[in-house]
Amino acid sequence: MNFIEELKWRGLLQDVTPGAEEQLNKEMTLGYVGFDPTAESLHIGNLVPVMLLKHFQACGHRPVALVGGATGMVGDPSGKSAERNLLDEPTLRRNQAGVERQLRKFLDFSPEAPNAAVLVNNYDWMRQFSFLEFLRDYGKAITVSYMMTKDSVQNRLDTGISFTEFSYQLIQGYDFLHLYRSLDCRLQMGGSDQWGNITTGTEMVRRIDGGQVHACTAPLLTKPDGRKFGKSEGGNVWLSAEMTTPYKFYQFWLNVSDEEAERHIRIFTMLDRPTIEALVAEHRADPQARLLQRRLAEEVTVLVHSRQEYETAVEASAVLFGKGTAEGLRRLDEATLLAVCEGIPRHEAQGLAEGANVVDFLVEVGAFASKGELRRLIANGGLYLNQEPVQEAARALAGSELLHGKYLLGRKGKKNYFLISIS
């Protein structure tokens, strides 16, 4: 497949240097994307460059994922209005290990593959330099006037930019030179905010080694209201299951608008063009069915987590619509259960006496105002505990029915849920 054409129809192409397409059509080419370990996990905003690498490999080229163990110490000023807080080295090392683990999930690193992915860390070569050596051998290749033209610098002139962050583009530029020399890497990719840093690298390769390398960027994604893509109401949507549960991750994609769904299914899935166009046409014929959002949520959740986590998320989603089963509810891990129950009324109880009467207990914890109201609800078949109907007001509660040994999920009627936490 033609990589540049693939990016165009998917809406993944912003800028590309002249001659890049010819290079890619000529031979299998190495291309890289850099990921600075500013957190222990990547977030869904980072999925755009991850998908660049996935599509690059699918088109027969060899992807290189670079973890910025060195650049992470400096801080990229691109898109930032103020100086970053620098992370200490133990935090960077922990973040670096987390990012490396995640990148390995998305690309084929198997040695037998002719275009097997490569994982590198720029700390491995940058740590060998002294400050004076780097300035002497590579700082002279790029002028201050050239560096000042970059948006990442221009946008910070009013608020101030330190020499540390000003020098970031030199270090990233050297990364490209190093990969060009060591791996014959000919392409660097990234988000459109990285264009200045990336072209500093192409210029450094040209001026120092006389080589011809290329740059390619994807547009930065924002939500329809202009907010940064990758954030929900609660903050970043992370790729780590510990930082964002697979259920919440699934829900993020399930709740995007129709406009976003049409765009995102091209960018964040490996579905081919005929399949996507058929899905879009079917969705437009019946938008209320939200077919596109459901398929998008499935594809991305399976990609980032697993088929099993996707199925658990679907099962968890059914709980609050009264469609989940008691067995399915018990299969949910505690983090998913609490994520599902976020926002519903919560009640606390100090212990559960074995054999406690359900009516007395629920009124005592404040889930119901009166025993009479609760008895009438039970008589009409409207009370459920852990997705099972309560058929008798005199029913006794047992500790064995608590979810994870400390929760009862109640439902009044079809959709009015409440959660009781028992300590």
N, C-alpha and C positions, 0 to 999 in steps of 0.2 A: 504494500500500500504506500501511496505517496503521503508522507507524514504531514507536509504543509497543507495539502488539500484536506487531509483528515482533520487538522486543527481548524481549518476555515469553516467547514460545515458544522462542526461542533461548537463554534463560537469561542474557540480557545486561542485565537491568534490576534495579537495586538500589533506587534512590530517584529520585523525580521530583516536581517541585513541582506543586501544584494549578494546573490551567489549561493545563499544557504540552500535553497531548494535544489540547485544543480549539484551541490556537494552531496546532499542526501540521496538524490536519485542515482548518483554515480556509483556509490559503494556503501557497505555497512559502515556507519560512522559512530564514534563514541560521542555522547553528549551528556552533560552533567547539570544537576540542580543542587544548590547548597541549602542546607537547613541548619540554622543556628539553634543550639540547645538552650533557648531562653526559658523553657519550662520542661518539666519532666515528661510531658506528652505533647505531641502535635495536636492541633485542633482542626476543625473542618475547613478553616480558611487555608490551611496548609495542604488540603486535599487537591487544590488546583495544581500546584507544581508536582505533587505525587502522580496525578493523572497524566501530566505531561510526560513523565517518565514511563508510565504504563503504556500509553499510546505509542511512545517512541520505541519501546521494546516490541510491541505488537506489530509495528511496521518493519521489523527486521533489524533495527539498530541496537546498539549496546548502551544501556543506561548506566550512568555513574551517579550514585547518591553520595553527596559529600556532607558529612556532619561537621559543623564549624566549631570544633573544640578550641581553635585559636580565635576566630572572628567573634565567637560568643563572648570572649573576654573583653572585647573592644566595644561592641555595640554598634549596630547598623543605624545610622541616622535617618534612613529612608522612611518617609511617612510619619516621622516622629516630630512633635512640636517642641519637645524638651529633651534634655540630656537623660539617657537611660541611667538607672541605678545599676552599677556593675555587680555581678554575682561573684561570690567567693568561689574558689577552685573546687572544694568538695561538692558544692551545689551544682556547678557546671558539669563535673564528672558524673554525678547522679543523673542529671538531665540528659547528658550525652548518651549514657547507657540506655535510658528509656527511649530516646528518639531512634537509636540504632535498632533496637528490638522491633519497633513499629515499622521502620522502613523495610525490614526483611520480610514482612508479611505481604507487601504489595508487589514485589518484583521477583522474577525467576533468577535465583542465584545458583542454580544447579550447574556444576562444572561441565556436564556433557552438552549443555546448550551452547550453540555457536555464538550467541549474543548474550551470554550470561551476564547478569547485572554485577556491578562492582560497588563495594562500599568502602569509602575512604574517609579519613579525618584530617583536616588541615593542620591540626596540632602536631601531627607526626612529622611534618616538614618545617613548619614555622618555628618549632621549639629549637631547631638547630641554628637559628640566626641570632647574631648579636644585633643590637639596635644600630650600631654604626655600620656594620656590614650590610644590613638591609638598605639603609639610606644610601650608602655608596653605590651598591650594585643595581638597585632597582628604583630608589626614590628619584634618581636623576632622569629616569626614562619618561616621567610624566610631570608636566609643568603645573605650577600652582594655578596659572590662568586657565588651563584645561580643566583642572579639578573644580575650580570655582563656577564653571558653567553648569555643573550638575544640579538637578532639581533638589537632590537631598541636601546640598549645601546652600543653594539659593534660598530655600524655604526656611532655613534656620538662621539667616544672617541677622534678622531682627531680634530673635530670642536668644541667639548665641549658640555657638557650636565649639566644643573643645577640640584641641589638636587630636585627641584620642579618636573621637568620632570622625573628624575630618580625614584621618588617615585610613579609615575603614576601606574606602574604595581601592587604596593601594594594596592592601592585604588581599582583598578579594581578587583584584587584578592579578596578583602574583599566583593565586590559586590556579587561575586559568593557564598561566604560563607554565606552572609546574605540571599540570595534567596534560598540557600539550606536549611537553618534553618527555614525560614518563609514560604516557599512555596513547600519545597521538590523538588526544581529545580535540575535536574540531568545533564543538558547539556548546554554548552555555544557555540554559533556559531559566525562566523565572517569571514572577509577576511583573506587570508593567512598571511598578515602582522600582524595580531593580535594573531598568534599562541603563541608567547612568553608571552603576557599578559594573554591569556586564560589559558595556562598551569600553570602560577603562581597561578591562581585561583584554579585549580584542586589540586595543591600541598598544598595550604593553607587549603582547605577543608580536605584533607587527614591528614595533620600534626596536625591540631587543633581539628577536630571533628572525625577523623578516618573514614570519609565518602568516598564513591567512586562515583565520578562524571566524566563527559566526555567532550571532546572538539571535535569540528568539524569545519573545515574551507573550504572556497571556494577559487579557484584561483583568483588572482587579474587580472582584464581585462585591456589589453592595445590595442591600435589600431595597425594595421599592421606595421605602421612606428615607433612603440615603444612609441608613445605619450600616456599619461595617458588617459584612457577611461573616458568619462564624460565631456570632453571639446570639444567645437567646435572652429572655428576660432575666435569667439567673446568671448571665455571664457567658464565657466561652463554652462552646460545645466541643468537648475534648474527644480524642480518639481512644483514650484510655478508659476501660470499663470501670476502673476504680474512681475516676474523676467525673465521668458522665456515664450513668448506667446505660446499657444497651436499650433499655425501655425508653429512657429519655431521648437517647440518640435517635431511635426509630420514630418517636413522636415528633421530633424536630422536623424531619423530612415529610412526615405524614401531614403536617399542618402548614406547609408552604402554600403560597397562592398558586392559582392556575398558571399565571405568567411565569413565576419562578420554577414551577414544575417542568414546564416546557423547556426552559433554559437549562435547568440542572440535570435533567435526564440525559441531555447530550454531553454535558461536561463530566458528570460524576459516575457514569456507568460505561461498561464496555459493550453495550448493546449496539448492533450495527444500524446503519441508516434506515433500511427498509422496516426493521422492527420498530424503531423509534417513531418513524413517520406514521406507521399503522396505529401505534399507541396514541399518538397525538390526535389523529383523526377520530379514533374511537372515543377519546376523552371529550373532544369538542362536541361530539354528537350527544353526549350525556354527561355534562360536567358534574352533576350532583352525585354521580357514582364515585367520583374522585379516583378513577382508575389509574391516572397518571401518578398521582401522589402515592398511591398504594404500591405501584410497581417501583417507583423511585425509592421509597422507603425500604422496600425489600432488597433491591439491588445494592444499595449503599450499606445497609446494615450487615448483609452477608459479606460484602467486600471487607468492611472494617472489623467486624466481629466474627460471626460464623453463622451457618444455617441454623444451628441449634439456638443461638442467642436470638436470632430473628424470630424463630417460632415461639420462643418464650415471650418475646416482646409482644407478639400478636396475641398470645394467650392472656398476657397481663392487660393488654388494651381492652380485651373483651370483658374484663372484670367489672369495670365501672359502667358498662352498658347492660349489665345483668345477663350477659351471655356466657360468662365464664363458669366453669364447673368447680365443684369442691376439690376434685383431684387436681385440676389445673392450678387452683389457688395455692394448694399445699406445695406444689412444685416450685413456686416462686421463691427465689432467695430473699433474704431480709431486705437488702438494698433495693431490689425491684419492688417488693411489696410496699415499702415506704415511699418510693417514687410514685407508684400508682396512687397511693393515698394522700399525696401532697395536695393540700388545699381543702380536704374534707374535714368536717368537725372531728376533733380529737378529745378523748376523755382519759383520765388517769384513774387507776385503782391500786390500792395498796393490798396486793395479794388477792387470791381467789380461793375461798373456802370450798373444799371438795363437797360437791352436792348442793352448792348454793342455788337457790331458786332463781330462774332467769328473770322473772319480773322484779323481784326484790333487788337483784344485782344491777340491772340496767337503770332502774330509777335511782338507786343509791349513787351510781357514778355520774348521774346527770344526763344520760342519753335520752331520757324521757321525763316529762314533768310530773306525770301521775301514773299510778298503777292501773287505774281504770282505762286511761287512754291506751296503754300498752296491751291490756287484756283484749280490748276491742280490736286492736290491730292484729293480734295473734288469731283471734276468732275469725277474722276476715281473710286470713292467709297472707297477711302483708308484712310479716317479720322474717328476716333471714339472718342467720349467723354463719359466717364462713361459707356463704353461698348455699346453705341448706335451710329449708323452711322450718320454722319453729311451729309445731302443731298443737302444743299444749302449754298453757300458762304455768302449769305446775312443773314443767320440765326442769331437771337439775343440770347444772353445768359441771363439766369435768376438766381438770387440768390437762388431760390428754388431747383435748380438742383445740388448745391454744396454738396459734401459728408461731413457729419458732419459740415455743414455750412461753410466749408473753403477749400475744396479740389476739384480739377478736375483731373480725370485720363484720359490722352489722349493716343491714339494709332495711329501710322503711319503704315499702312499696317497690316501685321499679328502679328508681335511680337515687334515692336519698341515702347516701352511705355515711357511716361514722366508724371510727376506729377507736378501740379501747386498748390502751397499753397497761399491762399489769406488771407491777414490780414486786 
